[in-house]
């Protein structure tokens, strides 16, 4: 047998698809003959292209090639030779630099090659990106990026040849995080958990055990392995950053992209949306929210469809709960984990008998083993055993805790004591962050420097994760809990929390306009620190710091409203309004007033919103030459007047609304700002439209559209102009304007404009006698508004137009047909709504 190639090698995995079925069809003798022929053909192809057989099990081969081109040629030869056979072989190729040991290849490259092969179908050859980069791509078909059950980052996958096959068996519809390290061992535990997840009668599975036992990592891997049983998605919800149990269901809804429906409890919306869905919802780190959070878990358990997987230090104590205590690692798995982590620091690390003894002393706890292994650059295993053994002996007399928890705490304390004073200070301070942080935040709040932070990462006390938005640093909850205790004991907690709240309140407030205007990346940046913002807001409210809390409110209100988190927004606004804001200067009140008035307005309490807008207006007039959080107060005055005019219009005060809109327009015209004048004209036009002066309204909307052209804000003006055309029975002009709007809305995210386009489309369809389409679009209009947490009464004209169309359609279609068609519209996706609206306008 030739020696295995080393260095950069291409690994091939093959197996027969449907081998059990073939055994039944061919019988034992026939299958044995076919299998022998299969092996002969494959071995010839391997040999022809310098492949070396690493392992063979049943009908599967593991082969290594010194070149990527040779591996690809062998795969092509195999598929050609088997094209007319009953055996359908799937093949996966991946190129890397696996470690060559006495027992064969070791490392993540081996696992990745196997995962790629397992994602394919009989007769299909899948090629990883690393392999594709080394060969001519003429016959390679790009299948896009995919994630596999090893939970690594997405990889671009190619197919050899142009054949048609079902979709790859990769992970999709998932937000499972990318683990920092590969999953090692635990084969028995993984099998048992996957088996429980596959049982229909198990609706709620709780993985229980002390911190550091590996509950989260096991849950993630089990979810990935069981993914084929959950075609409607695998959804991971981290509860660790939450401190309020009332946020559990809103957090689940946000991950599932489900919105609160006005007047309907979120629990009912979730149960309705999840009904019939074969999905897996993973709730990670639940224990600190118990017992209150158990009600939220019960809501998800009772939904007819999904399975709920929970990681927690204690059981939920709910009916139907299947608890599964996560055991420590086996001795073999513990040693394998220690060695893997040690070799990530020093590839030459060698195993000694002391490693097994050390893992046993650490109760085979994964986190404790990782922390100890992180110190192998300083201490040999026998030294680690001696030093940790002394620390563990000190705790043997403690009887009020789980022995494994005592072991873990001793390990964390030992790791902490080995830190420099600078490292200890930073470690303690970083516990203030909820859901992690960027380096910039750690630097500003904790005085972090790159070397000290990297040192904590190297010691496994801090984890690093890259996202589309930024690189973030975070702690496992067990370690964060210890760090938080240390921070409290240091006497610096209040000072650190105040600095945290102050920095994040300023950050989110400065992002407010960018998020509102849908600037690229702004919303994702804000969402990444939502947990920190929530924690900072709660801290500011508890300290009755109305200025900082108001800044948070200002920074978060549009995210809350647009993401359907209306209840959270209303609760926060109510808490802020309950503070004594009169102690603040009038300019410091402005951000909170702006946000609170908008939240109250969007939730439908128009009279209270009008009161707050007037208070906001008075504050703004007092400071019209100043700026706050990067926006000029002078610009707020006409915007507030326009907002107030629309609120008064919705209440029914048309005269007052007209005066306010007129004043806003006068200020805007004096400033000469085209966009501002355009926005003010829209408000003037709305007053005229509700008052029945359609010609005046149309003229205002035409001028507004011209002034706002090219700014992205012209859609609403064009839509209202199209509506005026409808009222004037100019259907051709109305259709032309609607087509223009639909094209501009492609790819945009201003949901209110999409809703309004559906409403105007419904009116056009009604004008053309297409009652069914009108009803469908009317249903879409209401659903989009509801998803955004907006009340129909928010806009006087919306409400009047909706009632007018509903009454007419009820007369034409009847109640039952109207409800059926509106329900159809409520099920349409955003793109489908735009497609249907465009069809009506064509």
GUGUDREN-888896 format. One record per residue (C-alpha): z, y, x. Coordinates in steps of 0.001 Angstrom, whole numbers, plus 500000, padded with zeros to 6 digits. Layout:
REM GUGUDREN-888896
ZYX ...
END
This chain:
REM GUGUDREN-888896
500000500000500000 499051503426501348 501878505917501952 502494508512499282 500856511888500020 503231514750500836 503070518514500676 500837519822497868 499921516847495698 498423516359492252 500431514079489982 498846512055487188 500590510362484280 498714508066481893 499636505928478915 497973504244475949 498243505989472592 499231503704469715 499996500683471885 502337499162469279 499636499376466627 497100497772468977 499491494927469696 499659494176465968 495884494429465566 494855492370468619 497733489943468760 499675489149471919 496837487286473659 494172489848472813 496405492759473745 497350491154477079 493654490722477923 492847494303476928 495803495604478932 494707493666482024 491182495099481722 492665498585481235 494778498277484387 491820497034486404 489604499946485350 492300502534486021 493283501126489411 489637501158490511 489330504823489503 492535505674491356 491389503884494508 487908505435494394 489461508902494675 492357508264497106 495031507980494426 498271506188495314 500172504363492602 503763505619492470 505030503609489519 503838501422486637 505789500692483467 504178498780480604 500890500519479823 501770503694481764 500803504766485288 502236507382487621 499754508190490411 499642510778493215 496468512293494692 496164514329497889 493654516678496221 493281518181492779 489540517516492746 490137513827493447 492631513560490588 490212515273488190 487354512986489262 489553509917488727 490531511131485256 486867511665484398 486016508162485636 488801506651483517 487715508357480294 484087507410480937 484945503768481589 487123503509478477 484853505477476115 483706502330474300 487039500489474460 489684500233471746 492283501520474176 492744505294474016 494398506652477149 495929510108477419 496180511660480868 498073514640482246 497582516344485635 499867518801487412 499818520056491000 502945520970492926 505096520282495962 507597517634494826 510232516409497254 509220513043498739 512334510889499096 512849507251499981 512686506397496274 509535508418495513 508926511912494230 511786514087492993 511730517497491311 510563519555488381 506889518968489225 507281515307488241 508830516247484890 506159518886484227 503312516391484848 504928513904482469 505414516568479792 501795517686480009 500596514102479573 502939513488476618 501529516523474772 498017515073474625 496179512530472490 494293509322473221 491083510010475136 492265513509476116 492804514728479691 495155517716480010 495190519792483177 497989522169484172 497285525694485377 498199524896489002 495644522077489081 492954524110487314 493323526866489914 492264524421492654 489078523025491087 485794524205489633 486446525094485985 482945524420484679 484059521476482530 487577522723481758 488356524124478311 491149526694478067 493678525600475420 495913528637475860 499606528835476764 502034526128475668 505707525301476046 506810521709476510 509977519785475903 511328520605479352 511810524143477899 510263525791480948 508277529001480583 504903528742478813 502044527385480922 498311527698480414 496805524277479760 493195523156480114 491311520161478763 488730518187480703 485563518140478599 484691519733475277 485963516978472937 487810517865469739 491407516670469375 494381517527467141 496668520363468303 498761519591471369 502203518160470772 503865521149472394 506621523411471158 505535526080468715 507203528279466125 510221528569468351 512325531094470220 514262528531472267 515311530293475481 514040529191478888 517004527535480683 517751528624484214 517810525030485478 516242521700484452 518088519276482193 519637516442484208 521010513090483028 522748512694479651 520063510254478459 522464508366476175 523907511548474699 520460513025474195 519291509907472384 522332509903470084 522018513586469163 518256513260468549 518945510237466347 521425512244464265 518946515109463936 516321512691462628 518519511471459765 517776513129456449 521369512868455324 522589514910458311 522179518528457227 524861520009459487 525487518670462990 528245520219465103 528364519613468852 532024520181469701 534042520368472897 535771522760475280 533893525491477094 531845524297480035 531044520822478685 527341521622478302 527144521931474508 524475524636474530 522264522916477106 522461519600475247 521676521315471935 518616523049473385 517247519873474936 517902517821471804 516100520449469720 513101520284472042 513016516480472058 513285516340468250 510726519105467712 508113516899466019 510540516331463145 510695520097462508 507129521397462028 508385524610460401 510135525758463540 513067525564465951 515142528751465761 517937529547468207 520523532138467141 523045533217469755 526324534149468071 528158534865471332 527453538644471263 528706539014467681 532222540093466866 531814540510463115 531333537276461088 529466539308458461 526572539614460932 525895535864461146 523428535701458239 521706539007459160 521243537631462681 519695534436461320 517454536459459010 516295538643461908 515355535607464016 513485534071461071 511821537440460329 513250537462456801 514140540743455139 516918541699452767 515765542166449196 517333545166447399 519755543982444761 519728540387446035 522434538954448354 520997538007451728 522422534501451315 520228533961448236 517149535298450031 517708532959452975 518223529914450762 515071530769448798 512941531378451911 514166528223453665 513710525974450633 511474523050451483 511148524086455146 511508521323457746 513094523625460289 515999523405462721 518393526365462968 520635526293466061 523780528440465873 525165528725469403 528793529614470205 530305529777466738 534006529253467454 535113532876467882 533813533773464403 535695531017462583 536945530509459946 535012533346458245 531658532273459691 531988528858458054 530791530385454775 527571531538456428 527033528089457936 527634526532454517 524924528793453058 522403527447455550 523620523881455057 523035524165451323 519433525345451695 517181522504450578 515125521837453670 516421522889457098 518886521161459395 521639523211461027 522823522425464561 525994524224465675 527729524408469062 531418525179468739 534752524421470359 536106523289467012 534655521726463894 533412523830460999 535584521797458619 532829521865456007 531746519148453622 528826517127454916 529490518152458524 528650515545461166 530779516353464199 529730514978467588 532169515596470479 530248516294473688 531698514045476422 531985514904480117 529138513802482374 529038510270483679 529936509923487346 526264509360488205 525107512387486228 527879514538487677 526861513705491223 523185514289490375 524012517742488977 526123518696492000 523438517546494430 520655519343492540 522567522629492536 523659522234496156 520088521527497278 518870524631495473 521006526496498048 520473524188501022 517580521667500732 519092519610503580 522356518955501719 523351515292502042 525487513260499664 528877512026500865 531542509942499056 533560513132498596 530968514454496128 531831511757493606 535565512356494131 535070516101493693 533169515654490426 535902513320489184 538556515899490088 536554518442488077 536660516127485043 532854515826485238 532533519221483528 529010520632484092 530083524259484463 532924523422486855 530546521279488936 527986524114489088 530608526620490212 531822524277492942 528278523449494084 527536527174494404 530087527273497259 528458524568499404 526972527268501614 530547527950502770 532411524680502307 531579521025502819 532373518695499863 535590517466501527 536750521082501986 535906521878498367 537861518834497263 540907519914499245 540853523563498173 540153522891494505 542617520028494469 545426522398495436 544498524785492630 544296521960490076 547737520633491117 549282523978490164 548179523472486577 549284519883486034 552511521014484426 550715523082481754 550773521092478526 549515523553475935 545793523142476550 543091520502476688 543207518963480214 539485519645480655 540013523287479730 542779523575482334 540408522130484924 537673524592484044 539998527578484075 541334526572487465 537781526307488792 536831529735487458 540045531269488839 539357529686492219 535812531069492214 537171534488491227 539790534501493993 537100533846496600 535234537006495607 535538540236497547 537360543079495826 534036544761495077 532691541539493557 535828541061491466 535596544585490061 531946544135489112 532570540671487656 535319542047485401 533299545064484331 530211543033483425 532233541233480735 531936544364478567 528258543687477909 527336541778474752 524187539697475156 523699540693478792 522316543844480375 519684545274482677 520447546254486253 520177549922485209 522953549481482658 525160547562485106 524578550263487707 525390553135485334 528462551622483671 529908549379486390 528543550938489559 526660547740490383 524575547552493525 521795544969494127 523628543035496859 526870542583494931 525100541602491726 522894539113493583 525991537642495199 527497536938491755 524219535335490681 524235533141493801 527759532009492965 526709530972489402 529108533483487831 526219535576486533 522932534244485131 519545535940485256 516819535707482631 513437537412482572 511945538571479285 508867540485478219 510966543644478145 513064543414481300 515088541251483662 518556540752482211 521860539549483625 524381537664481487 527436535410481556 528172532094479956 530764532738477253 533446530677478982 533093532746482136 532785535984480184 536040535193478385 537863534824481695 536262537998483043 537297539907479904 540902538713480282 540857539875483890 539454543252482855 542259543685480315 544871542713482884 543447545248485336 544217548109482931 540603549344483032 539357547907479754 539530551070477640 537837553145480312 535035550593480743 534496550196476993 534316553953476538 531743554196479335 529774551327477771 529708552956474340 528800556356475784 525903555065477892 524382552897475187 524796555533472464 522779557964474574 520189555300475394 519541554248471793 519576557864470573 516903558787473123 514819555812471969 515076556842468310 511903558912468005 509887556477470124 510925553630467814 510224555711464712 506757556635466027 506093552994467016 505487553735470686 504563550568472632 507600548622473809 510168550984472266 511279548704469445 511452545639471707 513519547609474220 515965548668471517 516144545167470018 516970543703473444 520187545740473496 521032545470469811 524132543391470586 525368546023473052 524660548763470520 526568546913467817 529518546381470140 529471550029471228 529243551244467640 532189549064466600 534210550397469554 533347554016468735 534279553545465079 537578551897466029 538377554906468243 537179557251465459 534740558806467910 532393560350465356 530015561821467967 529315558559469796 529208556583466542 526795559143465091 524512558802468102 524466555033467624 523661555523463950 520793557831464851 519389555364467373 519619552327465116 518814553492461600 515055552952461684 515371549538463339 517824548509460626 515640549775457784 512327548500459140 513772545083460000 515327544643456570 518947545005457720 519810547409454933 523311546035454336 524301546507457978 522833549999457933 524698550930454738 527999549559456089 527644551488459341 526656554700457555 529591554343455182 532003553848458084 530655556917459893 530804559059456758 534441557999456401 535343559546459762 536546563114460104 533308564635461370 534538568174460786 536195567966464219 532717567848465758 530598570864466516 527797571237464005 525171570250466589 527053567061467512 527079566128463814 523299566353463526 522273562869464791 524789561106462562 523913563246459544 520210562646460038 520670558874460202 523264558609457433 521156560701455049 518084558555455731 520003555292455274 521531556512452016 518095557717450893 516351554432451676 518989552441449844 518374554520446714 521426556820446418 519272559933446150 521915562427445033 524221561525447923 521215561687450270 520423565193449018 524008566318449745 523816564985453297 520376566507453869 521723569916452868 524650569533455277 522163568473457965 519971571494457173 522912573890457506 523839572422460908 520251572608462118 519857576261461073 522960577130463119 521509575598466302 517789576202465888 517327577205469542 519028574147471012 518020570538471756 519819567217471518 518772563802472844 515407565163473867 514397566632470490 514347570282469554 516600571157466647 514076573780465492 511622570997464624 514240569286462461 514495572174459999 511054571931458342 511185568123458501 514515568188456669 513134570614454087 510182568261453448 512486565240453183 514766567114450816 511815568175448672 510796564517448233 514359563529447352 514619566295444741 511205565240443430 512413561656443024 515530562916441234 513286564915438897 513885568462440127 510211569452440458 510790573213440736 513399572801443474 511162570275445242 508267572730445185 510356575548446663 511627573335449497 508145571999450292 506760575538450262 509426576780452690 508724573853455025 504998574655454985 505640578333455737 507756577477458781 505173574978459990 502298577444459624 504215580057461633 504783577540464411 501066576732464510 501721573044465188 498830571154463560 500729567912463027 503736569673461554 501543571634459140 499842568405458129 503132566684457327 504330569682455321 501067569709453353 501615566079452369 504963567096450838 503331570017449030 500593567732447748 503127565191446457 504902567866444403 501573568982442921 500563565384442181 503781564608440307 503497567919438473 499996566925437297 498030569495439320 495625566931440785 493071569436442134 495747571350444066 497232568078445326 493796566852446491 493146570077448386 496508569771450166 495818566147451122 492321566964452417 493666569728454673 496540567478455794 494104564691456693 492001567067458792 495049568356460663 496490564874461247 493170563253462205 493430561160465357 497237561273465409 497855558002463616 499641559904460831 496575560648458740 496737557445456692 499220558677454081 497239561889453500 493992559933453117 495614557446450761 496963560179448512 493591561927448558 491995558634447462 494510558450444666 493570561935443524 489934560807443519 490910557949441222 492673560295438847 489533562465438851 487482559288438183 485571559535441473 485824555818442320 483208555976445072 485094558596447066 488390556806446441 486935553523447756 485566555261450866 488962556751451716 490723553442451117 488314551614453464 489031554154456190 492779553627455783 492584549834455895 490662549927459174 493228552314460686 496084550078459554 494771547007461411 497271546296464162 499587549168463176 503179548478462145 503955551278459689 504824549010456791 505154551815454242 501481552726454724 500414549090454265 502434549001451044 500880552251449863 497372550961450651 498105547943448457 499291550255445653 496177552456445823 494055549293446047 495729548029442879 494930551313441136 491277551094442252 491016547476441071 492464548506437728 489952551329437462 487150548815438034 488506546406435436 489731543752437887 493147543265436312 494092540099438193 493489541602441634 495360544729440578 498370542592439632 498208540671442922 498164543881444987 500949545368442884 503075542306443698 502267542756447386 503211546448447225 506680545730445830 507291542853448245 506382544886451340 508706547708450270 511448545199449556 510997543532452938 511467546911454594 514643547535452614 513108550462450723 513923551209447116 511001551841444750 512817554925443464 512583556443446950 509257558057446041 508832559671442617 505117559013442528 505463555373443585 507828554772440716 505679556544438123 502470554888439295 504063551448439394 505378551816435843 501976553086434626 500056550163436134 502641547575435099 502545548721431467 498754548607431362 498523545207433072 501151543751430773 498997544769427828 495828543332429419 497167540117430964 500337539325429103 503791538935430619 503315535392431927 499985536022433665 501218539325435102 504273537639436621 502134534823438051 499659537182439737 502395539445441114 504100536374442539 500826535465444277 500713538926445809 504294538600447038 503268535524449058 500421537246450911 500739538015454596 500209541562455791 496680540766457028 495828539083453733 496996542183451853 494731544365453988 491810541936453565 492170541964449790 492513545756449709 489345546095451783 487546543703449452 488505545887446474 487277549007448293 483928547469449336 
END
